[in-house]
Amino acid sequence: MNEPYLADFYRGWTIEINQEADGFRSSAYSSGRKRLGQRTCYPSETQALIATKRLIDWQFACDQLSLLLRQWYEEGTISFEEWRLLFKSMHTTVSVDSGL
């Protein structure tokens, strides 16, 4: 395995940017061993880093919403079917645009 071109930390995640022939790709690792990877190849390491931070933000938001949905289901505020559909909608494949 190649050494990362750039490493950074964000919201408790370790971000690794790797240089490839066609640009830069990134991966992020949580302390709980969760891995987020970017399939997109970016022209610069900065774009790859920004996109990965946005992906981490998305994951953080989904985790927090999952906790809230579980609480609502346990309280009887939402039905099982509502919980299932909302949970599923948050955990579909997402594309993160770097906006650069």
VMD Tcl script that draws the C-alpha trace (Angstrom):
set ca {
  {0.00 0.00 0.00}
  {1.29 3.45 -0.89}
  {1.89 6.06 1.75}
  {-0.77 8.81 1.64}
  {0.12 11.98 -0.23}
  {-1.62 14.03 2.48}
  {-3.19 13.22 5.84}
  {-5.53 15.38 7.91}
  {-7.98 15.08 10.79}
  {-11.59 16.24 10.88}
  {-14.35 15.62 13.47}
  {-12.44 12.67 14.89}
  {-11.81 11.10 11.49}
  {-8.44 10.53 9.83}
  {-8.42 11.60 6.18}
  {-5.91 10.22 3.71}
  {-5.43 11.70 0.26}
  {-3.65 9.50 -2.26}
  {-2.19 10.69 -5.54}
  {-2.97 8.54 -8.55}
  {-2.14 8.86 -12.21}
  {-5.42 10.67 -12.94}
  {-5.59 12.86 -9.81}
  {-6.32 12.53 -6.10}
  {-8.60 10.11 -4.23}
  {-9.41 10.11 -0.56}
  {-10.47 7.84 2.28}
  {-11.54 8.63 5.82}
  {-11.33 6.39 8.88}
  {-13.16 6.80 12.18}
  {-11.83 5.70 15.54}
  {-14.59 3.06 15.47}
  {-13.04 1.53 12.32}
  {-15.68 2.88 9.94}
  {-14.29 3.73 6.50}
  {-15.61 6.26 4.01}
  {-14.09 6.31 0.55}
  {-14.40 8.60 -2.42}
  {-14.69 6.98 -5.84}
  {-14.28 10.33 -7.52}
  {-10.82 11.38 -8.62}
  {-10.18 15.09 -8.07}
  {-7.70 17.30 -9.94}
  {-6.23 18.68 -6.71}
  {-5.62 17.46 -3.18}
  {-7.59 20.45 -1.87}
  {-10.71 19.41 -3.78}
  {-10.36 15.83 -2.55}
  {-9.96 17.05 1.04}
  {-13.00 19.36 0.87}
  {-15.16 16.61 -0.66}
  {-14.11 14.17 2.06}
  {-14.91 16.66 4.81}
  {-18.37 17.08 3.28}
  {-18.78 13.31 3.22}
  {-17.84 13.15 6.91}
  {-20.37 15.92 7.64}
  {-23.01 13.92 5.75}
  {-22.17 10.78 7.75}
  {-22.28 12.73 11.03}
  {-25.70 14.18 10.14}
  {-27.06 10.74 9.17}
  {-25.79 9.23 12.44}
  {-27.47 11.97 14.47}
  {-30.73 11.68 12.52}
  {-30.66 7.89 12.99}
  {-30.49 8.37 16.74}
  {-33.41 10.81 16.64}
  {-35.50 8.48 14.47}
  {-34.84 5.61 16.85}
  {-35.91 7.76 19.79}
  {-39.10 8.78 17.97}
  {-39.89 5.15 17.10}
  {-39.30 4.00 20.69}
  {-41.55 6.83 21.97}
  {-44.29 5.86 19.47}
  {-44.04 9.17 17.62}
  {-43.47 7.38 14.30}
  {-44.48 3.90 13.12}
  {-42.08 1.12 12.21}
  {-42.81 1.65 8.52}
  {-42.09 5.40 8.81}
  {-38.87 4.63 10.68}
  {-37.81 2.05 8.08}
  {-38.46 4.34 5.09}
  {-36.72 7.33 6.68}
  {-33.74 5.25 7.79}
  {-33.42 3.69 4.33}
  {-33.60 7.09 2.62}
  {-30.63 8.33 4.66}
  {-28.44 5.35 3.88}
  {-28.56 5.31 0.11}
  {-25.45 5.98 -1.96}
  {-24.62 9.64 -2.08}
  {-22.41 11.69 -4.40}
  {-20.63 14.61 -2.82}
  {-19.76 17.47 -5.16}
  {-16.67 19.42 -4.11}
  {-18.27 22.63 -5.35}
  {-14.93 23.81 -6.71}
}
mol new
graphics top color blue
foreach p $ca { graphics top sphere $p radius 0.5 }
foreach p [lrange $ca 0 end-1] q [lrange $ca 1 end] { graphics top cylinder $p $q radius 0.2 }
display resetview
